[in-house]
Amino acid sequence: DEPHAPPITQEQVYEAIGQNLLANALEGFNSCLFAYGQTGSGKTYTVLGHERDPGLIPRLCQNLFTQEYEELRVSASFLEIYNEQLKDLLNPQMKGRKPLYVHQ
């Protein structure tokens, strides 16, 4: 909670969050990465990064799929919630389909 915290690298974010997320998922626990904040605060950059400095998702995938497993089943959802509207980012063309809802 410093007024001007030092910048943190994508690698440091992965070490702080991603490694535990992946380790727990590989132990069989459901995992969720939830990025929340105001517009322009760096959510997309932190989650996706860019080609020279990948974010959490590319680093998680790289570490997940470069290991060998006896058996592995992976399922993933990428959703955006904006103005109380839920959008499936893996299938943005929702024409003819029922809308997605958030259940509380």
N, C-alpha and C positions, 0 to 999 in steps of 0.2 A: 504494500500500500504506500508506495513512494509516489510523490507528485510527478517525478520524471524517472520512472523505472528504466533500467538499461534495456536495450533491445535484446530480444531472445531469438535465437536461430530456429529454423525449421527442425534441425536435428535435435535441439534441446526440447522442443515441443514434443517430438516423437519419443524421446527418451523419458520425458515426464508423463506422457499420456499413452502414447501408442504401444509401447512395449508391454505395459500391464494389460491394456485392452486385448492385445493379441494373445498374451499368455493365458488370460482368463478364458478367452474364446476357445483356445486349443485344449483347455481343461473341460470343455463342454458347457460352459456358461454362455447364456445369451449376452451379447454385447451391444452397446449403443453409443454412438458418437453424436452428440447433440451440440451444434454450434448456435449460439444465441447472442444477439447484440444488435445495436442500431446499424442502420445503413452506413457503409463505408468504414466499419470498424475492423475489417480484416478477416471476417469469417471464411469467405471463399478462398482467400490466399492461404490461410492456415490449413484448411481442409484439403485443397487441391495443389497449392503452390504453383510452380511453373517448371518448365523443362529442366532448367539448370539448378533449381532448388525445390524439389518436390515436397508436397505437403503431407499431411497425415495419411490420407487414403492411398496415394501411390506408394508410400513407404510401408504401410500395412500390407498391401498387396504384394509388394516385392518380397518382404520377409515371410509372408504366408506361403507364396507359391514357389519359393526357391528351396524350401525344405522338402524332404521326402517323408511320406506318411504311409502307414499300412492301409489306412482308410481315412478319407476326409470328405465331408459333405459341407458345402458352403452355400448359404443363401444370403442375399443382401437386398436391402431396399434403400433407395435414396429419395428422400422426400423434402419438399419445401413447404413451410407453413408461412403464408404471408397474408395479412389482413383476414385472418381466420379462414383462409382458403387453403386446402391441401392439394399439392401438385406432385405427381409421380415424375421424378426427374429422369427415370429410365424409360418411361413411356409418356412423353409429353403430349402425344396425339390422343386425347381422350374422347374423340368423336364417337358417338354411338355406344359409349360405355357409361356405366353408372358412376356418378361423382364419388370421390373419396371423402370420408368423414373422419373427424377426430372424435373418439369416444372417451368420455370422462367417467 
